[in-house]
């Protein structure tokens, strides 16, 4: 039973078909962050235009992350009922629908569209590692590297281009957000040919596999993968929310502090691609986990003691750390799962708990800053969390797979 999903693998693809599939995966990945990140540079403009409170505006950036966590458990069921390829196409259509909804001149449409975008991304987040496990068993490191490189590059584009698009086009912030929906259109067009090759799982297998995650709850290795995913996500989303504020409070101009986010994401593109490639070429994954944690620790120390003078170095180190961490977290999901079905369930578990944990980070760090009137304690807390992140990463990096038997008996 544990191999049921893998037994339903589509027929072998030609070399051209594999390349087209890889391009499709990259375009899918290109839609998983820009429509979320594009909101951040426009928050002040949105507030001025709609009269929205600061708290409500911040929810626009938090709601998608909550969707990633809350809706991730439904993605494996959807993938088994429809097939992975149709489920991913549906996810892109929902993302496009959400983007179009945000064009409407009502706050409820803005929030509703954002929820739809978060829902579509949640499904794709979970199912893409399962697809990589099934269709690229000999190229896991390379495809994971390309996938996570795109995950890092998308936010860099959105952070750097959204506000200029608003200013250059003169169309306003809603059309500027809407333009990012063109990425979803591209992904849909390229992904449509995959519908001819998908395989649906038999109804009784889908029913039997609808709730197989209980077995994972008894696996220390699964929890290690989940812990590493959650802790690296917590660090990323917390710093993404507060890094400009930290730098401005240290004396940096607002414009330059905002540009540091783009520098951070640009640097992370390279490390996101290289880390899984190096792991696939024999470099111990545990060593890469420790190197990333060390780079992150140095960056936080720099932000504490010389935040402005060494800002480019610190955000560069952050890019190395966070880019490698997210790519390794996704690589561990693929490598530690014994088959496609388990990859989808492990991806669901890791991303559900991981993103729910990540959603608490910005609020917790902001509250701690308000309580202490300083960024010292919050940054020290983030540094302390690198220890459990490294420990869970070292466990997840072990070259073994989750035992499928407990899941099948659950």
QUIGI-V678900 format. One record per backbone hydrogen bond with DSSP energy under -0.5 kcal/mol. NH is the residue of the N-H (numbers start at 1). CO is the residue of the C=O. Records with the same first field share a line. If there is no record, write none. Layout:
NH: CO, CO
//
This chain:
4: 1
7: 3
8: 5
9: 6
18: 14
19: 15
20: 16
21: 17
22: 18
23: 19
24: 20
25: 21
26: 22
27: 23
28: 24
29: 25
30: 26
31: 28
32: 29
36: 33
37: 33
38: 34
39: 36
40: 37
41: 37
42: 39
43: 40
46: 42
47: 43
48: 44
49: 45
50: 46
51: 47
57: 53
58: 54
59: 55
60: 56, 57
61: 58
62: 58
63: 59
66: 62
67: 63
68: 64
69: 65
70: 66
71: 67
72: 68
74: 71
75: 71, 72
76: 72
78: 74
79: 75
80: 76
81: 77
82: 78
83: 78, 79
87: 83
88: 84
89: 85
90: 86
91: 87
92: 88
93: 89
94: 90
95: 91
96: 92
97: 93
98: 94
99: 95
100: 96
101: 97
102: 98
103: 100
104: 101
106: 104
109: 106
110: 106
111: 107
112: 108
113: 109
114: 110
115: 111
116: 112
117: 113
118: 114
119: 115
120: 116
121: 117
122: 118
123: 119
124: 120
125: 121
126: 122
127: 123
128: 124
129: 125
130: 126
131: 127
132: 128
133: 129
134: 130
135: 131
136: 132
139: 136
143: 139
144: 140
145: 141
146: 142
147: 143
148: 144
149: 145
150: 146
151: 147
152: 148
153: 149
154: 150
155: 151
156: 152
157: 153
158: 154
159: 155
160: 156
161: 157
162: 158
165: 161
166: 162
167: 163
168: 164
169: 165
170: 166
172: 166
176: 172
177: 173
178: 174
179: 175
180: 176, 177
181: 178
182: 179
183: 180
184: 180
185: 181
186: 182
187: 183
188: 184
189: 185
190: 186
191: 187
192: 188
194: 191
195: 192
196: 193
197: 194
198: 194
201: 80
206: 202
207: 203
208: 204
209: 205
210: 207
212: 209
215: 212
216: 213
217: 213, 214
218: 215
219: 216
220: 218
223: 219
224: 220
225: 221
226: 222
227: 223
228: 224
229: 225
230: 226
231: 227
232: 228
233: 229
234: 230
235: 231
236: 232
237: 233
238: 234
239: 235
240: 236
241: 237
242: 238
243: 239
246: 242
247: 243
248: 244
249: 245
250: 246
251: 248
252: 247
257: 253
258: 254
259: 255
260: 256
261: 257, 258
262: 258
263: 259
264: 260
265: 261
266: 262
267: 263
268: 264
269: 265, 266
270: 266, 267
271: 267
272: 268
273: 269
274: 270
275: 271
276: 272
277: 273
278: 274
279: 275
280: 276
281: 277, 278
282: 279
283: 278
287: 284
288: 284
289: 285
290: 286
291: 287
292: 288
293: 289
294: 290
295: 291
296: 292
297: 293
298: 294
299: 295
300: 296
301: 297
302: 298
303: 299
304: 300
305: 301
306: 302
310: 306
311: 308
314: 310
315: 311
316: 312
317: 313
318: 314
319: 315
320: 316
321: 317
322: 318
323: 319
324: 320
325: 321
326: 322
327: 323
328: 324
329: 325
330: 326
331: 327
332: 328
333: 329
334: 330
335: 331
336: 332
337: 333
343: 339
344: 340
345: 341
346: 342
347: 343
348: 344
349: 345
350: 346
351: 347
352: 348
353: 349
354: 350
355: 351
356: 352
357: 353
358: 354
359: 355
360: 356, 357
361: 357, 358
362: 358
363: 359
364: 360
365: 361
366: 362
367: 363
368: 364
369: 365
370: 366
371: 367
372: 368
373: 369
374: 369
379: 375
380: 376
381: 377
382: 378
383: 379
384: 380
385: 381
386: 383
387: 384
388: 384
389: 385
390: 386
391: 387
392: 388
393: 389
394: 390
395: 391
396: 392
397: 393
398: 395
400: 398
402: 336
408: 404
409: 405
410: 407
//
